[in-house]
């Protein structure tokens, strides 16, 4: 548990200290994918050691869906550099809640 908290805090600090929105986007993708793979390996090892392989049919696709939604609906504003999360999945447009710059 301590390792996951440290990973979360460390990645949050790392992304916030990047100077541009493009670098924040790149590092957000890298960290999301790397932590998803690590968590998937941890789940696989744990579930297989408990001899419950069918649980992988639920947990691994759920993990992939969470990673996809995180990557798809997290935005970094080019204007102010702040992070924002869109709650409206079916809208074709999204604007920065802080400065109003169009993000999608």
N, CA, C and O atoms as a Tinker XYZ file with bonds, in Angstrom:
   416  protein
     1  N      0.823000   -1.190000    0.000000    73     2
     2  CA     0.000000    0.000000    0.000000    64     1     3
     3  C      0.871000    1.258000    0.000000    63     2     4     5
     4  O      0.562000    2.236000   -0.682000    81     3
     5  N      1.937000    1.226000    0.754000    73     3     6
     6  CA     2.832000    2.382000    0.828000    64     5     7
     7  C      3.468000    2.651000   -0.536000    63     6     8     9
     8  O      3.652000    3.805000   -0.921000    81     7
     9  N      3.800000    1.589000   -1.261000    73     7    10
    10  CA     4.412000    1.754000   -2.584000    64     9    11
    11  C      3.439000    2.425000   -3.555000    63    10    12    13
    12  O      3.858000    3.268000   -4.348000    81    11
    13  N      2.146000    2.069000   -3.511000    73    11    14
    14  CA     1.160000    2.683000   -4.417000    64    13    15
    15  C      0.952000    4.159000   -4.070000    63    14    16    17
    16  O      0.806000    4.995000   -4.961000    81    15
    17  N      0.940000    4.471000   -2.780000    73    15    18
    18  CA     0.795000    5.869000   -2.369000    64    17    19
    19  C      2.018000    6.669000   -2.805000    63    18    20    21
    20  O      1.883000    7.792000   -3.293000    81    19
    21  N      3.200000    6.103000   -2.634000    73    19    22
    22  CA     4.426000    6.785000   -3.051000    64    21    23
    23  C      4.447000    6.982000   -4.566000    63    22    24    25
    24  O      4.872000    8.033000   -5.046000    81    23
    25  N      3.997000    5.991000   -5.315000    73    23    26
    26  CA     3.927000    6.117000   -6.775000    64    25    27
    27  C      2.956000    7.219000   -7.173000    63    26    28    29
    28  O      3.249000    8.002000   -8.077000    81    27
    29  N      1.816000    7.290000   -6.516000    73    27    30
    30  CA     0.828000    8.321000   -6.820000    64    29    31
    31  C      1.333000    9.718000   -6.503000    63    30    32    33
    32  O      1.194000   10.627000   -7.322000    81    31
    33  N      1.908000    9.898000   -5.345000    73    31    34
    34  CA     2.414000   11.215000   -4.962000    64    33    35
    35  C      3.601000   11.605000   -5.837000    63    34    36    37
    36  O      3.697000   12.749000   -6.280000    81    35
    37  N      4.496000   10.669000   -6.085000    73    35    38
    38  CA     5.658000   10.954000   -6.920000    64    37    39
    39  C      5.274000   11.330000   -8.340000    63    38    40    41
    40  O      5.834000   12.269000   -8.907000    81    39
    41  N      4.325000   10.606000   -8.920000    73    39    42
    42  CA     3.908000   10.921000  -10.295000    64    41    43
    43  C      3.170000   12.254000  -10.344000    63    42    44    45
    44  O      3.325000   13.006000  -11.306000    81    43
    45  N      2.373000   12.557000   -9.328000    73    43    46
    46  CA     1.672000   13.847000   -9.281000    64    45    47
    47  C      2.675000   14.994000   -9.229000    63    46    48    49
    48  O      2.533000   15.977000   -9.957000    81    47
    49  N      3.685000   14.874000   -8.373000    73    47    50
    50  CA     4.707000   15.913000   -8.267000    64    49    51
    51  C      5.498000   16.021000   -9.571000    63    50    52    53
    52  O      5.778000   17.127000  -10.033000    81    51
    53  N      5.858000   14.887000  -10.163000    73    51    54
    54  CA     6.637000   14.895000  -11.401000    64    53    55
    55  C      5.873000   15.599000  -12.527000    63    54    56    57
    56  O      6.445000   16.418000  -13.246000    81    55
    57  N      4.595000   15.285000  -12.679000    73    55    58
    58  CA     3.807000   15.895000  -13.757000    64    57    59
    59  C      3.620000   17.388000  -13.499000    63    58    60    61
    60  O      3.719000   18.188000  -14.430000    81    59
    61  N      3.356000   17.769000  -12.274000    73    59    62
    62  CA     3.132000   19.198000  -11.971000    64    61    63
    63  C      4.386000   20.049000  -12.169000    63    62    64    65
    64  O      4.275000   21.252000  -12.407000    81    63
    65  N      5.567000   19.454000  -12.074000    73    63    66
    66  CA     6.796000   20.229000  -12.231000    64    65    67
    67  C      7.261000   20.322000  -13.684000    63    66    68    69
    68  O      8.248000   21.007000  -13.953000    81    67
    69  N      6.602000   19.675000  -14.611000    73    67    70
    70  CA     6.971000   19.794000  -16.033000    64    69    71
    71  C      6.595000   21.192000  -16.508000    63    70    72    73
    72  O      5.537000   21.702000  -16.138000    81    71
    73  N      7.447000   21.823000  -17.327000    73    71    74
    74  CA     7.221000   23.222000  -17.690000    64    73    75
    75  C      6.115000   23.475000  -18.708000    63    74    76    77
    76  O      5.481000   24.529000  -18.663000    81    75
    77  N      5.865000   22.550000  -19.618000    73    75    78
    78  CA     4.874000   22.827000  -20.670000    64    77    79
    79  C      3.751000   21.791000  -20.644000    63    78    80    81
    80  O      3.891000   20.706000  -20.081000    81    79
    81  N      2.641000   22.159000  -21.267000    73    79    82
    82  CA     1.496000   21.257000  -21.327000    64    81    83
    83  C      1.818000   20.019000  -22.154000    63    82    84    85
    84  O      1.326000   18.933000  -21.848000    81    83
    85  N      2.639000   20.161000  -23.201000    73    83    86
    86  CA     3.019000   19.001000  -24.016000    64    85    87
    87  C      3.813000   17.982000  -23.209000    63    86    88    89
    88  O      3.567000   16.780000  -23.308000    81    87
    89  N      4.762000   18.458000  -22.411000    73    87    90
    90  CA     5.529000   17.538000  -21.568000    64    89    91
    91  C      4.637000   16.884000  -20.517000    63    90    92    93
    92  O      4.803000   15.704000  -20.209000    81    91
    93  N      3.703000   17.637000  -19.971000    73    91    94
    94  CA     2.779000   17.072000  -18.984000    64    93    95
    95  C      1.939000   15.971000  -19.620000    63    94    96    97
    96  O      1.712000   14.926000  -19.009000    81    95
    97  N      1.474000   16.208000  -20.857000    73    95    98
    98  CA     0.688000   15.204000  -21.580000    64    97    99
    99  C      1.496000   13.928000  -21.792000    63    98   100   101
   100  O      1.007000   12.827000  -21.540000    81    99
   101  N      2.727000   14.082000  -22.254000    73    99   102
   102  CA     3.580000   12.924000  -22.524000    64   101   103
   103  C      3.844000   12.132000  -21.254000    63   102   104   105
   104  O      3.722000   10.907000  -21.246000    81   103
   105  N      4.205000   12.826000  -20.178000    73   103   106
   106  CA     4.498000   12.127000  -18.935000    64   105   107
   107  C      3.249000   11.532000  -18.298000    63   106   108   109
   108  O      3.324000   10.488000  -17.650000    81   107
   109  N      2.116000   12.173000  -18.474000    73   107   110
   110  CA     0.869000   11.601000  -17.958000    64   109   111
   111  C      0.578000   10.273000  -18.657000    63   110   112   113
   112  O      0.214000    9.295000  -18.005000    81   111
   113  N      0.738000   10.235000  -19.977000    73   111   114
   114  CA     0.526000    8.979000  -20.715000    64   113   115
   115  C      1.498000    7.908000  -20.254000    63   114   116   117
   116  O      1.097000    6.776000  -19.984000    81   115
   117  N      2.769000    8.260000  -20.165000    73   115   118
   118  CA     3.786000    7.277000  -19.756000    64   117   119
   119  C      3.501000    6.720000  -18.367000    63   118   120   121
   120  O      3.548000    5.507000  -18.163000    81   119
   121  N      3.206000    7.591000  -17.418000    73   119   122
   122  CA     2.983000    7.150000  -16.044000    64   121   123
   123  C      1.698000    6.344000  -15.936000    63   122   124   125
   124  O      1.653000    5.352000  -15.208000    81   123
   125  N      0.648000    6.754000  -16.651000    73   123   126
   126  CA    -0.609000    6.003000  -16.606000    64   125   127
   127  C     -0.421000    4.598000  -17.143000    63   126   128   129
   128  O     -0.887000    3.635000  -16.534000    81   127
   129  N      0.252000    4.467000  -18.269000    73   127   130
   130  CA     0.465000    3.141000  -18.856000    64   129   131
   131  C      1.386000    2.294000  -17.985000    63   130   132   133
   132  O      1.110000    1.116000  -17.757000    81   131
   133  N      2.476000    2.879000  -17.497000    73   131   134
   134  CA     3.415000    2.124000  -16.657000    64   133   135
   135  C      2.765000    1.673000  -15.350000    63   134   136   137
   136  O      2.943000    0.528000  -14.933000    81   135
   137  N      2.018000    2.557000  -14.707000    73   135   138
   138  CA     1.377000    2.153000  -13.451000    64   137   139
   139  C      0.256000    1.150000  -13.703000    63   138   140   141
   140  O      0.020000    0.276000  -12.870000    81   139
   141  N     -0.440000    1.257000  -14.834000    73   139   142
   142  CA    -1.455000    0.261000  -15.182000    64   141   143
   143  C     -0.853000   -1.110000  -15.406000    63   142   144   145
   144  O     -1.407000   -2.118000  -14.968000    81   143
   145  N      0.285000   -1.150000  -16.093000    73   143   146
   146  CA     0.969000   -2.431000  -16.315000    64   145   147
   147  C      1.456000   -3.013000  -14.996000    63   146   148   149
   148  O      1.303000   -4.210000  -14.752000    81   147
   149  N      2.043000   -2.171000  -14.141000    73   147   150
   150  CA     2.500000   -2.653000  -12.834000    64   149   151
   151  C      1.340000   -3.179000  -11.992000    63   150   152   153
   152  O      1.452000   -4.230000  -11.361000    81   151
   153  N      0.233000   -2.448000  -11.986000    73   151   154
   154  CA    -0.922000   -2.893000  -11.209000    64   153   155
   155  C     -1.515000   -4.169000  -11.811000    63   154   156   157
   156  O     -1.964000   -5.049000  -11.076000    81   155
   157  N     -1.519000   -4.273000  -13.148000    73   155   158
   158  CA    -1.993000   -5.492000  -13.801000    64   157   159
   159  C     -1.131000   -6.696000  -13.450000    63   158   160   161
   160  O     -1.656000   -7.784000  -13.217000    81   159
   161  N      0.189000   -6.515000  -13.410000    73   159   162
   162  CA     1.080000   -7.605000  -13.011000    64   161   163
   163  C      0.854000   -7.997000  -11.553000    63   162   164   165
   164  O      0.845000   -9.179000  -11.211000    81   163
   165  N      0.673000   -6.991000  -10.703000    73   163   166
   166  CA     0.390000   -7.263000   -9.292000    64   165   167
   167  C     -0.918000   -8.040000   -9.140000    63   166   168   169
   168  O     -0.980000   -9.014000   -8.390000    81   167
   169  N     -1.966000   -7.608000   -9.857000    73   167   170
   170  CA    -3.246000   -8.323000   -9.818000    64   169   171
   171  C     -3.099000   -9.753000  -10.307000    63   170   172   173
   172  O     -3.605000  -10.688000   -9.685000    81   171
   173  N     -2.405000   -9.917000  -11.422000    73   171   174
   174  CA    -2.230000  -11.251000  -11.983000    64   173   175
   175  C     -1.494000  -12.163000  -11.012000    63   174   176   177
   176  O     -1.919000  -13.295000  -10.780000    81   175
   177  N     -0.413000  -11.687000  -10.453000    73   175   178
   178  CA     0.338000  -12.493000   -9.496000    64   177   179
   179  C     -0.510000  -12.850000   -8.278000    63   178   180   181
   180  O     -0.520000  -14.000000   -7.838000    81   179
   181  N     -1.214000  -11.873000   -7.741000    73   179   182
   182  CA    -2.033000  -12.114000   -6.548000    64   181   183
   183  C     -3.175000  -13.074000   -6.827000    63   182   184   185
   184  O     -3.416000  -14.003000   -6.056000    81   183
   185  N     -3.873000  -12.851000   -7.922000    73   183   186
   186  CA    -5.034000  -13.695000   -8.228000    64   185   187
   187  C     -4.612000  -15.119000   -8.563000    63   186   188   189
   188  O     -5.281000  -16.071000   -8.163000    81   187
   189  N     -3.520000  -15.274000   -9.286000    73   187   190
   190  CA    -3.056000  -16.625000   -9.597000    64   189   191
   191  C     -2.510000  -17.335000   -8.365000    63   190   192   193
   192  O     -2.642000  -18.554000   -8.257000    81   191
   193  N     -1.899000  -16.603000   -7.433000    73   191   194
   194  CA    -1.417000  -17.248000   -6.209000    64   193   195
   195  C     -2.580000  -17.665000   -5.304000    63   194   196   197
   196  O     -2.426000  -18.565000   -4.478000    81   195
   197  N     -3.727000  -17.028000   -5.451000    73   195   198
   198  CA    -4.918000  -17.431000   -4.700000    64   197   199
   199  C     -5.735000  -18.476000   -5.448000    63   198   200   201
   200  O     -6.799000  -18.882000   -4.980000    81   199
   201  N     -5.253000  -18.909000   -6.596000    73   199   202
   202  CA    -5.896000  -19.937000   -7.420000    64   201   203
   203  C     -7.311000  -19.536000   -7.849000    63   202   204   205
   204  O     -8.243000  -20.338000   -7.785000    81   203
   205  N     -7.453000  -18.278000   -8.287000    73   203   206
   206  CA    -8.731000  -17.759000   -8.787000    64   205   207
   207  C     -8.536000  -17.132000  -10.170000    63   206   208   209
   208  O     -8.736000  -15.927000  -10.325000    81   207
   209  N     -8.151000  -17.924000  -11.181000    73   207   210
   210  CA    -7.801000  -17.322000  -12.474000    64   209   211
   211  C     -8.976000  -16.659000  -13.196000    63   210   212   213
   212  O     -8.759000  -15.775000  -14.024000    81   211
   213  N    -10.200000  -17.059000  -12.906000    73   211   214
   214  CA   -11.341000  -16.459000  -13.599000    64   213   215
   215  C    -11.601000  -15.014000  -13.166000    63   214   216   217
   216  O    -12.282000  -14.267000  -13.867000    81   215
   217  N    -11.063000  -14.627000  -12.023000    73   215   218
   218  CA   -11.196000  -13.234000  -11.588000    64   217   219
   219  C    -10.444000  -12.290000  -12.523000    63   218   220   221
   220  O    -10.764000  -11.104000  -12.601000    81   219
   221  N     -9.448000  -12.814000  -13.229000    73   219   222
   222  CA    -8.718000  -11.985000  -14.192000    64   221   223
   223  C     -9.626000  -11.526000  -15.322000    63   222   224   225
   224  O     -9.390000  -10.474000  -15.916000    81   223
   225  N    -10.670000  -12.307000  -15.628000    73   223   226
   226  CA   -11.607000  -11.927000  -16.690000    64   225   227
   227  C    -12.410000  -10.681000  -16.326000    63   226   228   229
   228  O    -12.955000  -10.013000  -17.205000    81   227
   229  N    -12.482000  -10.370000  -15.048000    73   227   230
   230  CA   -13.189000   -9.171000  -14.598000    64   229   231
   231  C    -12.212000   -8.025000  -14.352000    63   230   232   233
   232  O    -12.443000   -6.904000  -14.805000    81   231
   233  N    -11.124000   -8.302000  -13.639000    73   231   234
   234  CA   -10.239000   -7.243000  -13.176000    64   233   235
   235  C     -9.350000   -6.644000  -14.262000    63   234   236   237
   236  O     -9.165000   -5.427000  -14.289000    81   235
   237  N     -8.804000   -7.445000  -15.141000    73   235   238
   238  CA    -7.907000   -6.914000  -16.169000    64   237   239
   239  C     -8.662000   -6.040000  -17.184000    63   238   240   241
   240  O     -8.178000   -4.955000  -17.506000    81   239
   241  N     -9.839000   -6.471000  -17.708000    73   239   242
   242  CA   -10.575000   -5.540000  -18.583000    64   241   243
   243  C    -11.038000   -4.273000  -17.852000    63   242   244   245
   244  O    -11.087000   -3.198000  -18.449000    81   243
   245  N    -11.372000   -4.394000  -16.578000    73   243   246
   246  CA   -11.753000   -3.200000  -15.803000    64   245   247
   247  C    -10.575000   -2.247000  -15.665000    63   246   248   249
   248  O    -10.740000   -1.031000  -15.770000    81   247
   249  N     -9.407000   -2.785000  -15.434000    73   247   250
   250  CA    -8.202000   -1.965000  -15.354000    64   249   251
   251  C     -7.929000   -1.278000  -16.691000    63   250   252   253
   252  O     -7.583000   -0.097000  -16.718000    81   251
   253  N     -8.078000   -1.999000  -17.790000    73   251   254
   254  CA    -7.867000   -1.404000  -19.116000    64   253   255
   255  C     -8.881000   -0.286000  -19.379000    63   254   256   257
   256  O     -8.526000    0.744000  -19.952000    81   255
   257  N    -10.129000   -0.477000  -18.969000    73   255   258
   258  CA   -11.149000    0.553000  -19.147000    64   257   259
   259  C    -10.827000    1.803000  -18.326000    63   258   260   261
   260  O    -10.977000    2.921000  -18.818000    81   259
   261  N    -10.394000    1.623000  -17.102000    73   259   262
   262  CA   -10.037000    2.757000  -16.250000    64   261   263
   263  C     -8.854000    3.522000  -16.846000    63   262   264   265
   264  O     -8.846000    4.753000  -16.843000    81   263
   265  N     -7.859000    2.797000  -17.356000    73   263   266
   266  CA    -6.717000    3.456000  -17.986000    64   265   267
   267  C     -7.156000    4.234000  -19.221000    63   266   268   269
   268  O     -6.721000    5.367000  -19.425000    81   267
   269  N     -8.013000    3.638000  -20.046000    73   267   270
   270  CA    -8.497000    4.312000  -21.249000    64   269   271
   271  C     -9.250000    5.586000  -20.897000    63   270   272   273
   272  O     -9.016000    6.634000  -21.499000    81   271
   273  N    -10.156000    5.502000  -19.923000    73   271   274
   274  CA   -10.927000    6.680000  -19.532000    64   273   275
   275  C    -10.034000    7.763000  -18.948000    63   274   276   277
   276  O    -10.262000    8.950000  -19.185000    81   275
   277  N     -9.025000    7.369000  -18.192000    73   275   278
   278  CA    -8.092000    8.336000  -17.627000    64   277   279
   279  C     -7.330000    9.053000  -18.740000    63   278   280   281
   280  O     -7.175000   10.274000  -18.693000    81   279
   281  N     -6.859000    8.320000  -19.728000    73   279   282
   282  CA    -6.128000    8.931000  -20.827000    64   281   283
   283  C     -7.034000    9.770000  -21.725000    63   282   284   285
   284  O     -6.618000   10.814000  -22.226000    81   283
   285  N     -8.247000    9.326000  -21.924000    73   283   286
   286  CA    -9.164000    9.986000  -22.858000    64   285   287
   287  C     -9.738000   11.291000  -22.310000    63   286   288   289
   288  O     -9.940000   12.236000  -23.074000    81   287
   289  N    -10.002000   11.366000  -21.016000    73   287   290
   290  CA   -10.720000   12.508000  -20.460000    64   289   291
   291  C     -9.890000   13.368000  -19.506000    63   290   292   293
   292  O    -10.453000   14.138000  -18.728000    81   291
   293  N     -8.564000   13.250000  -19.554000    73   291   294
   294  CA    -7.684000   14.132000  -18.810000    64   293   295
   295  C     -7.034000   15.070000  -19.808000    63   294   296   297
   296  O     -6.456000   14.633000  -20.803000    81   295
   297  N     -7.134000   16.368000  -19.534000    73   295   298
   298  CA    -6.630000   17.376000  -20.457000    64   297   299
   299  C     -5.641000   18.281000  -19.751000    63   298   300   301
   300  O     -5.741000   18.525000  -18.549000    81   299
   301  N     -4.674000   18.777000  -20.528000    73   299   302
   302  CA    -3.718000   19.770000  -20.055000    64   301   303
   303  C     -3.875000   20.991000  -20.948000    63   302   304   305
   304  O     -3.727000   20.906000  -22.168000    81   303
   305  N     -4.174000   22.119000  -20.333000    73   303   306
   306  CA    -4.447000   23.340000  -21.079000    64   305   307
   307  C     -3.149000   23.923000  -21.642000    63   306   308   309
   308  O     -2.175000   24.107000  -20.912000    81   307
   309  N     -3.146000   24.210000  -22.942000    73   307   310
   310  CA    -1.987000   24.839000  -23.570000    64   309   311
   311  C     -1.831000   26.290000  -23.132000    63   310   312   313
   312  O     -0.725000   26.830000  -23.167000    81   311
   313  N     -2.906000   26.917000  -22.726000    73   311   314
   314  CA    -2.878000   28.328000  -22.365000    64   313   315
   315  C     -2.361000   28.554000  -20.938000    63   314   316   317
   316  O     -1.436000   29.337000  -20.721000    81   315
   317  N     -2.976000   27.852000  -19.964000    73   315   318
   318  CA    -2.576000   28.081000  -18.567000    64   317   319
   319  C     -1.758000   26.933000  -17.978000    63   318   320   321
   320  O     -1.170000   27.094000  -16.908000    81   319
   321  N     -1.704000   25.774000  -18.650000    73   319   322
   322  CA    -0.898000   24.652000  -18.191000    64   321   323
   323  C     -1.517000   23.813000  -17.102000    63   322   324   325
   324  O     -0.860000   22.917000  -16.572000    81   323
   325  N     -2.765000   24.074000  -16.749000    73   323   326
   326  CA    -3.417000   23.340000  -15.663000    64   325   327
   327  C     -4.039000   22.039000  -16.181000    63   326   328   329
   328  O     -4.366000   21.909000  -17.361000    81   327
   329  N     -4.190000   21.091000  -15.269000    73   327   330
   330  CA    -4.823000   19.813000  -15.587000    64   329   331
   331  C     -6.318000   19.927000  -15.317000    63   330   332   333
   332  O     -6.739000   20.598000  -14.374000    81   331
   333  N     -7.120000   19.264000  -16.155000    73   331   334
   334  CA    -8.566000   19.221000  -15.915000    64   333   335
   335  C     -9.099000   17.885000  -16.412000    63   334   336   337
   336  O     -8.491000   17.226000  -17.256000    81   335
   337  N    -10.243000   17.506000  -15.872000    73   335   338
   338  CA   -10.876000   16.236000  -16.213000    64   337   339
   339  C    -12.287000   16.516000  -16.710000    63   338   340   341
   340  O    -13.078000   17.165000  -16.025000    81   339
   341  N    -12.594000   16.031000  -17.887000    73   339   342
   342  CA   -13.926000   16.216000  -18.450000    64   341   343
   343  C    -14.881000   15.192000  -17.841000    63   342   344   345
   344  O    -14.586000   13.997000  -17.819000    81   343
   345  N    -16.011000   15.659000  -17.356000    73   343   346
   346  CA   -17.027000   14.768000  -16.801000    64   345   347
   347  C    -18.110000   14.446000  -17.817000    63   346   348   349
   348  O    -18.913000   13.538000  -17.600000    81   347
   349  N    -18.142000   15.172000  -18.916000    73   347   350
   350  CA   -19.153000   14.971000  -19.944000    64   349   351
   351  C    -18.562000   14.122000  -21.068000    63   350   352   353
   352  O    -17.890000   14.641000  -21.960000    81   351
   353  N    -18.817000   12.817000  -21.019000    73   351   354
   354  CA   -18.202000   11.868000  -21.932000    64   353   355
   355  C    -18.710000   12.003000  -23.368000    63   354   356   357
   356  O    -17.997000   11.648000  -24.307000    81   355
   357  N    -19.913000   12.502000  -23.549000    73   355   358
   358  CA   -20.530000   12.478000  -24.866000    64   357   359
   359  C    -20.532000   13.839000  -25.554000    63   358   360   361
   360  O    -21.137000   13.988000  -26.616000    81   359
   361  N    -19.880000   14.816000  -24.980000    73   359   362
   362  CA   -19.801000   16.139000  -25.584000    64   361   363
   363  C    -18.633000   16.185000  -26.561000    63   362   364   365
   364  O    -17.595000   15.563000  -26.334000    81   363
   365  N    -18.812000   16.927000  -27.646000    73   363   366
   366  CA   -17.728000   17.038000  -28.626000    64   365   367
   367  C    -16.779000   18.191000  -28.312000    63   366   368   369
   368  O    -15.713000   18.291000  -28.919000    81   367
   369  N    -17.144000   19.053000  -27.383000    73   367   370
   370  CA   -16.270000   20.165000  -27.015000    64   369   371
   371  C    -16.049000   20.179000  -25.507000    63   370   372   373
   372  O    -16.896000   19.744000  -24.727000    81   371
   373  N    -14.891000   20.689000  -25.126000    73   371   374
   374  CA   -14.559000   20.843000  -23.709000    64   373   375
   375  C    -13.611000   22.024000  -23.586000    63   374   376   377
   376  O    -12.657000   22.138000  -24.356000    81   375
   377  N    -13.862000   22.895000  -22.634000    73   375   378
   378  CA   -13.057000   24.085000  -22.409000    64   377   379
   379  C    -12.414000   24.015000  -21.028000    63   378   380   381
   380  O    -12.960000   23.411000  -20.105000    81   379
   381  N    -11.263000   24.635000  -20.903000    73   379   382
   382  CA   -10.556000   24.689000  -19.625000    64   381   383
   383  C    -11.434000   25.398000  -18.593000    63   382   384   385
   384  O    -11.904000   26.505000  -18.856000    81   383
   385  N    -11.665000   24.796000  -17.435000    73   383   386
   386  CA   -12.501000   25.449000  -16.425000    64   385   387
   387  C    -11.828000   26.667000  -15.780000    63   386   388   389
   388  O    -12.501000   27.470000  -15.134000    81   387
   389  N    -10.528000   26.811000  -15.946000    73   387   390
   390  CA    -9.823000   27.932000  -15.321000    64   389   391
   391  C     -9.710000   29.155000  -16.234000    63   390   392   393
   392  O     -9.930000   30.285000  -15.799000    81   391
   393  N     -9.362000   28.917000  -17.513000    73   391   394
   394  CA    -9.136000   30.070000  -18.403000    64   393   395
   395  C    -10.079000   30.105000  -19.612000    63   394   396   397
   396  O    -10.128000   31.112000  -20.319000    81   395
   397  N    -10.829000   29.023000  -19.862000    73   395   398
   398  CA   -11.794000   29.005000  -20.964000    64   397   399
   399  C    -11.223000   28.593000  -22.304000    63   398   400   401
   400  O    -11.947000   28.615000  -23.299000    81   399
   401  N     -9.954000   28.216000  -22.372000    73   399   402
   402  CA    -9.332000   27.788000  -23.628000    64   401   403
   403  C     -9.962000   26.479000  -24.093000    63   402   404   405
   404  O    -10.222000   25.594000  -23.277000    81   403
   405  N    -10.210000   26.345000  -25.398000    73   403   406
   406  CA   -10.827000   25.132000  -25.931000    64   405   407
   407  C     -9.809000   23.989000  -25.927000    63   406   408   409
   408  O     -8.724000   24.105000  -26.497000    81   407
   409  N    -10.179000   22.883000  -25.275000    73   407   410
   410  CA    -9.289000   21.731000  -25.169000    64   409   411
   411  C     -9.693000   20.591000  -26.089000    63   410   412   413
   412  O     -8.859000   19.774000  -26.480000    81   411
   413  N    -10.967000   20.538000  -26.431000    73   411   414
   414  CA   -11.443000   19.491000  -27.350000    64   413   415
   415  C    -12.520000   20.061000  -28.198000    63   414   416
   416  O    -13.072000   19.362000  -29.048000    81   415
